[in-house]
Amino acid sequence: PFYYEMKMAFVIWLLSPYTRGASLLYRKFVHPTLSSKEKEIDTYIIQAKERGYQAMVRFGKRGLNLAATAAVQAATK
């Protein structure tokens, strides 16, 4: 009971410039958690960047091979 009413009150509390609820939650919970895990997050970002680069190179090579095969087949016809 009162789920939607509590949800609306919470959202209003978060968004209200008078209560600054979102700022309070960020300062008390989100920022300390992110700060303590900063090195892990940076490591994951670097890994994702490297994997993304490797994937683009792999798909680029595959695309060039397909284009070259199609060009050779078109030239032989």
ZIJO-V824754 format. One record per pair of residues at least 4 apart in sequence whose C-alpha atoms are under 8 Angstrom apart, sorted by the first residue. I is the first residue (numbers start at 1). J is the second residue. Records with the same first field share a line. If there is no record, write none. Layout:
I->J  J
This chain:
2->6
3->7
4->8
5->9
6->10
7->11
8->12
9->13
10->14
11->15
12->16
13->19  20  21  22
14->19  20  21  22
15->20  21  22
16->20  21
20->24
21->25
22->26
23->27
24->28
25->29  30
26->30  31
27->31  32
28->32
29->33
30->34
31->35
32->36
33->37
34->38
37->41
38->42
39->43
40->44
41->45
42->46
43->47
44->48
45->49
46->50
47->51
48->52
49->53
50->54
51->55
52->56
53->57
54->58
55->59
56->60
57->61
58->62
59->63
60->64
61->65
62->66
63->67
64->68
65->69
66->70
67->71
68->72
69->73
70->74
71->75
72->76
73->77
